[in-house]
Amino acid sequence: MNFPTYKRMNSRDYAETMDVEDHSGFLLNDTWVNNGKPSWKRSLPHVLVATLTSFLFGYHIGVVNEPLESISLDLGFKGNTLAEGFVVSACLGGAFVGCVFSGSIADGFGRRRAFQLSALPMILGPSISAMAKTLQAMLLGRLLVGFGMGLGSSVAALYVAEISPAFVRGTYGSFIQIATCLGLMAALVIGIPSKDIIEWWRMCFWLSTIPAATLGLGMILCAESPIWLYKQGRSSEAETEFEKLLGGPHVHSAMVELEKADRGDTDGVTLSELLSGRHSKVVFIGSILYALQQLSGINAVFYFSSTVFRSVGVPANLTNVFIGISNLAGSIIAMTFMDKVGRKMLLLWSFLGMAVSMGLQVAGASSYMPEAIAFYLSVGGVLLYVLTFAVGAGPVPGLLLPEIFPSRIRAKAIAFCMSVHWLSYRSLTSWWDCCSCVYLKN
């Protein structure tokens, strides 16, 4: 009996994007379970531990937002907007480097060990930043934590897809977005006392080492990806991990489907094959999805939402609360509908919603608009934008990519596409920093 998870493309289009080797892939195919659905409760703890990387990603993106003024004063670069911009965005450069190497690390050492390796710089980096006495030490810490973020975010998308039963894979994939949102909100809340308590910003960095250490230790108890174990020729260990994740009755059928998916092709994949080989089209699609995610303008909305809200009389603290609630609400909607309406539909409605919300913001900025209406259009447009982004454009690319890539290239292809994500993120962040510098100088 089949349990469909989402609307699929027709067979002709599907054949163009998927390898023959994956037509019967064990976890990325809907027909592998013959005895009913496995219990989602078995795989849930493993997914929750893996999403700690996403929580840390959100936390470190927002950890310097509130305390930045205190950090600049204590470290002696108060008023230097360029240095402040580097402190905010230095982790993104490290994330790009970590993401570039994530595919090789995940394939070479396994998914669990890759998580543990990502936890190390996310412990060491914040520790260096917390003890920093100079700008250089702060930047070093931010670069290290960025490396861990880049490595962990790629492996998280890969691991969650490989250990999740098909009928809840979309829901579990949405946990990544929700964890990112919660991490960002946690950073903003924890940073509030920094304006009143001397050197509270150091505590903000120290606190982040707790979930990082939990990730490293928790992975000792988590299951390794059965796909990776099988590709390493460790079939008996793959069966053991299947039993942890699915339960004994489903182990045999899962192994049968995994054997069908294997075609004995164990050669490594090169960058040239990703860019110009038979998989280049699907890699291009994945890269474009991540590029469009960033080019949609989400950075501008997050960076300048406070300015928009302040211009209509909304305090900065309320801005963070409203943005956080909208982001979380959108992530919960995505989790609810991901496996019901499909990935493509959520993407279409997400980008359409963002376009409509931008139109509302433009209308609210018009000088011909009455002040009361402009208030609702401006604030409502920003909140609607964040909500619709979190429904599709935020979570779908990270979930969709592991599903469309053949198993042989999956880790390295995700690493390449995520590198495009971090490169776009870093480029746009630098652009907004430059805009901010010009604005402040004028």
Salt bridges, closest charged atoms under 4 A:
ASP19 OD1 - ARG278 NH1 3.46
ASP19 OD2 - HIS279 NE2 3.97
ASP22 OD2 - ARG410 NH2 2.92
ASP30 OD2 - ARG8 NH2 3.07
GLU66 OE1 - LYS195 NZ 3.93
GLU69 OE2 - LYS78 NZ 3.28
ASP107 OD1 - ARG111 NH1 3.17
ASP107 OD2 - LYS412 NZ 3.25
GLU162 OE2 - ARG111 NH2 3.01
GLU162 OE2 - ARG410 NH1 3.76
GLU199 OE1 - ARG202 NE 3.33
GLU237 OE1 - ARG234 NH2 2.80
GLU241 OE2 - LYS244 NZ 3.59
GLU257 OE2 - LYS260 NZ 3.63
ASP265 OD2 - ARG408 NE 3.02
GLU273 OE2 - HIS279 NE2 3.92
GLU273 OE2 - ARG408 NH2 2.43
ASP339 OD1 - ARG343 NH1 3.12
GLU403 OE2 - ARG169 NH1 2.43
GLU403 OE2 - ARG343 NH2 2.72
